[in-house]
Structure formats: structure tokens, C-alpha cells
Amino acid sequence: MKSVLFIALILFTTSGIAQTKIEVEKRIPADSVPENAQHFIKKHFKAKRLKWYFEKNQNHSSFEAKFCEFKKHISVEFSTDGTLEDVEVQIRFKQLEKQLETKIKQTLGEEFSNFRILKTQLHFRKYHPEQLQLFFETNTVPKDCFLELIILGKTETSKNRYEILINSNGEKVSMQQLKEQNQLFLQF
């Protein structure tokens, strides 16, 4: 009987992992990063306090440059061959236009009984400096830009951290539950 319960527990635990994002970052020296990724950063950014990371999750590996520019924290992600994947800029949720802010809160309210936004980032799949400048001048999110939110969300059965991708209309594109390394072990 104990073995049946243990197997059921393992199956239940692993079935939820498909909807869960488990991500590990490790700081690395710049000489471990593909040259074309380093060249992109030097060409497009002044990159104060530049740090490189190797990032791995259950489906993907990448290199990530993290630095400050425009008085903002910026993260630029590259594939393992140095191809640009995305650019993220941390902003305050209250910087968004009121109409978009209201729509996002409505969208999150449909998913969760209660939530708190912990982090907000502009998420560019391609880098266009003029779009970034437009946002800083007008707080208007460009049409081909996404918002990545890290939230603490409460449902009827649980309270967890989530990464939610929102389009420029305030609609949910994707959602993944986040698991931190210390949450990967069964706790009794």
C-alpha cells in the first residue's frame, strides 16, 4: 500500500511539472559567451555593470547579459550560438498607460482570486532602440512588444509565483508557474 501511495505521489508531482517553469542561472565569464553575442551588446548598449549568465530550464539553454542602461535593468538573451532571442527591460507597473494597466488587472482578476505584481518587464522579441525610446517618452507599449509579469497569485487551492506574458492589448498570451530551486524538493 505504501509503495502504491509513493508511486501515485511521484506521478502527481511530475505531472504538474509540464506546466511549471524551472529555471537555473549560473554566472559565467565573458570569454565563455559567443563572440557575436558580445559584439551585439557592445554595438547597441553602453552596458554598465555587465554580467553574463548561462541559463537553463527544462526545455532550453541560453546566454544572458544583464546590465543597467537608461537607468533601467536590462536583460538580453541569446541562443547558445549567440543569436539574439529577446530583450527585457524592467519597468514599474504604474508606468503603463492607465487603460492598459486596468485591462491587465482585469485579465489577472479572471485567473486569480487575489494577486500581487512583483516584477514588470517590457519583452521585445527583436531589438528596436526607437521602440524603447518611445516607451520612455510616452509610456506607450509598442504593438509588437509584450509585457512579462512575475506575480504572486492566489487561486481557490493554492498560492504560487507565476510568469505571465501579456500582449500590448492586455491579454494573456502564456502563463507558467515558477519553481525556485529550494522548492524542487518534496517537503513534508
C-alpha positions, -999 to +999 in steps of 0.1 A: +000+000+000+028+024+009+045+018-025+012+025-044+009+058-025+045+067-032+041+060-069+009+080-070+027+109-053+055+107-078+031+106-108+011+135-094+042+156-087+058+151-121+025+156-140+024+192-128+060+199-140+049+203-176+031+235-167+059+247-144+090+267-153+121+256-135+150+278-144+186+279-132+211+307-139+248+305-134+272+334-136+299+329-163+330+348-176+326+369-208+350+346-226+325+317-223+299+337-244+298+335-282+316+365-298+285+376-319+265+380-286+293+401-270+296+422-302+258+428-302+260+442-266+290+464-274+273+477-306+239+486-291+245+494-254+268+511-231+261+483-206+272+495-172+279+467-147+276+440-174+273+404-161+269+372-182+249+342-172+242+307-186+205+300-182+189+265-184+154+253-180+137+220-188+134+229-225+161+255-233+196+267-227+208+303-234+232+330-226+220+362-209+236+396-205+224+417-175+233+453-171+220+488-164+212+514-191+186+542-194+186+539-155+168+506-160+178+469-155+181+453-189+185+416-198+194+405-233+191+367-241+209+348-268+208+313-280+238+290-274+251+300-309+249+337-300+217+346-319+195+373-303+163+358-287+149+387-267+155+420-248+138+427-215+136+460-197+124+462-161+099+489-155+074+498-128+038+486-135+025+521-127+045+534-157+020+518-181-009+537-196-039+536-172-061+519-198-036+490-203-030+488-165-067+484-159-070+457-187-041+437-172-056+438-137-089+426-152-072+398-170-053+387-139-085+390-118-101+364-141-073+340-133-067+346-096-089+354-066-060+377-054-027+387-069+003+409-064+025+421-093+061+415-082+080+425-114+071+440-147+093+439-178+090+451-214+097+420-235+110+426-271+114+396-294+136+419-316+156+449-306+144+483-319+160+512-300+133+536-312+106+515-296+124+516-263+128+553-266+091+557-275+081+539-243+104+560-221+089+592-236+052+582-238+047+551-216+030+535-247+038+498-251+047+492-288+023+469-307+049+441-312+061+443-276+050+421-248+049+425-210+064+398-188+049+399-153+061+380-123+032+378-099+022+361-067-012+346-075-038+330-052-064+306-065-090+286-045-065+258-039-030+274-038-008+304-037+022+305-062+045+326-082+038+328-119+054+343-150+028+357-173+033+370-209+008+398-218+004+413-252+001+451-258-037+448-256-035+435-220-045+399-230-027+368-215-005+350-241+010+324-218+014+316-181+038+293-162+041+286-126+076+293-113+095+269-092+126+280-074+155+256-067+146+253-030+110+243-040+122+214-061+124+190-032+095+173-016+087+190+017+069+170+044 
